[in-house]
């Protein structure tokens, strides 16, 4: 009995004593660096020999940091809109590169904990800078560690970037075409989205705009979606895919022929380009309802026809039975 009581007291004391190191976790601090703005557009005009801009580097760590800044060219990674700062062709860099024209006021900055530093840049309008779009980015990396390793509990982000989109006025070429249209429609349901492949045929970045509608055979609008509500860019000589989510505008009942109508333009252009595509679909619920109605009607007609035939077949037998009964009664009366 004493052993059990002693064991119970030990267990109570063990549960009540907090575990060392697990009482309270230290709050995580915001780490890494922040660059603002994340992107900016610079316009170079004929009467403006130099275009300027700037961005701010914020140190979110608890120690002083030394950051280095370098300008690089920027291009499209693929048709999804991703960007890349390496692996660009020499021809693309010659046409649309910006790094060789972009001059930074500082290539290294020391930022105190929680502090901010501004780096300015300038782009000179030289004759070699061709009209149209030029694209680059300023990459900011941690250049050196300013505190002992023991004090660094949270690692900083390896690098961050501020994107620069430059447009030189005087000689821009604009051109936007739709190279492909696909949707997820089938014979049994209406499409819920439409995928558009835009091709930039000019020498400057564009922002596609427009709307996608689906109309039935009577011209009634049954679905609608907005093209590029995020205002995403398409770089020159690049194709980009946009997915348009469709919202229902009217209830689709009857199967038949439907039309996808895409109306698009780019910012700065008022005239829309119209493209259409037809498809055939049937509402599966309505189709099943019609099939069930047909089966019920067919069964009712069949039962009515069967009853009618049965009556025709049974009527002569009934008449013969009545005749026999009447004949037997006559004979019976004669015998009496």
Helices and strands as residue ranges (DSSP letters): H 2-16, E 33-36, E 39-44, E 50-59, E 65-73, E 75-76, E 83-84, H 90-96, G 99-101, E 102-104, E 108-111, E 116-124, E 132-145, G 149-151, E 159-168, E 176-183, E 193-200, E 208-215, E 221-227, E 239-245, E 247-248, E 256-266, E 273-281, H 284-335
